[in-house]
Amino acid sequence: MIEALRREVVAQGLANAVQITTCGSLGLCERRPNMVVYPEGVWYSGVRAEDVPEIVDSHFRQGRPVSRLVNTDQAALAAEVCANRDRYLASLRARDAAGVMPDELAQSIRGFQESRVILTALELDLFTAIGKRRHRRAGGSHRRHRCARH
């Protein structure tokens, strides 16, 4: 939808008048894709690529929001955004309590996927070394615990 929006803005000659930016979440997860048009602060939800030419012409060019896609109940919007935020924060607390790796760290690690094979080999060597050491401590080494011959 973003690419369709960018193409349509250019096609309608509005590239110098309209700035398109993206964000992670507007808090209306169930209604996506969502879009907010400023300076009016008009919230659109359920926008499809087929809706883009109408939005660009009607709203961006003529200043008339596309009413069938506009979220008009501000109280409902605020309540939904707050509920989704609370669910998100609860999930973060649950992940922290469970010891799950934070997304930022997981993303950093994924950024080094090419070196993952090396890490896996090192991990295996480490686990193998730890396993051998535990095996010896548990009596698995015959050199240490030979029976005396009589």
Summary of the structure (lengths in Angstrom):
residues: 150
radius of gyration: 28.4
end to end distance: 84.8
largest distance: 104.1
contacts: 306
relative contact order: 0.08
helix: 60%
strand: 6%
